[in-house]
Amino acid sequence: MSEVEIITRVENAVGRITLNRPKAIHALNRAMCEAMTQALLSWRDDPAVTSVLIDHAGERGFCAGGDIRMIAESGAGDAVEARAFFLAEYRLNHLMFDYPKPITAVVDGVVMGGGVGISEPADIRVATERTTYAMPETGIGLFPDVGGGWFLPRLPGQTGVWLALTGVRLKAQQTIELGIHTHYVPSEHIGALKADLLTGVSPIEAVGNYDMPIPPGFTFEREGIDRLFAFDTVEEIFDALEADGSDWALTQLATLKTKSPQSLKVSLRQIRTGATLNSFAENMAMEYALGGRIVRTPDFQEGVRAVIVDKDNAPKWSPADLSGVTDATLDALFAPLPDNEKWTPLA
């Protein structure tokens, strides 16, 4: 028998979910999402459970994303399995977002893509000096899903647009500053923090016992981000970066030119649309319709080939430049699904 990929149990009134797929840095598959959902539903109205802790086994990271190979293989065909995964994953994201009991996520190490989706809805999000956060989807022909359309436009200024388009990797200094994570606890104290949580200390009191000022580090180019990423078309962002001409701006431009032109335009529209929505559920419905279509596009197949399968990191995007991605293409990708196919939250 293979190891159980999700370990769930109740310890002293704490419902504990441990990701247990360390060789894959706990990349999520459908069964893992369904197991987490089942546990959260069983605890939701149970008076014996007062809070939830989400952590991971091993030291490589919290969660590196979703099962991209499976999604690509499914997308190359009828995409039925990919859509089933998105349905389960997005329902889990929404369940966590609206959960009536406090959730603490210990994000020690890599947290990307799907890992963001199961940590960002938590009330307490603990980063360590080992935390590396990113939404790198534009580099594989995808878009920052799992709630990115809701969370990213609600970050300070234009930082969410910058994160989504460039896929830049952040450390705890930056994630705490932006509010992506709520507390900084050195990894050497994580064991003690969990012990406190599991012996009845309230989550906010427990994390307060170990929360420390973040170490000095990277300073954001906030003025540049907010000025140069404030446009509603990717072409305008490219032009603004080129016209600015600073080393920082040209570095961002060079990075963007390696990404899928289609993904850049999709991601920007996703974020600008997400900023106007009134509920997380509306955002997840938008992302579900979009995801089921994007995984069938040539760019997603090519991005997974270049980055995940062959690892040559030399994708050949189609269309190859921004001009080839028309408004009509975007309108078709973002079109609402028929009523009988739409994403819905769990009852």
Helices and strands as residue ranges (DSSP letters): E 6-11, E 14-19, G 22-24, H 30-44, E 51-56, E 61-63, H 68-75, H 80-97, E 103-107, E 110-112, H 114-117, E 124-127, E 132-134, G 137-140, H 148-151, G 152-154, H 159-166, E 170-171, H 172-178, E 183-184, G 187-189, H 190-197, H 203-208, H 222-228, H 234-244, H 247-256, H 261-274, H 280-294, H 298-304, I 305-309, G 322-324, H 327-334, G 339-341
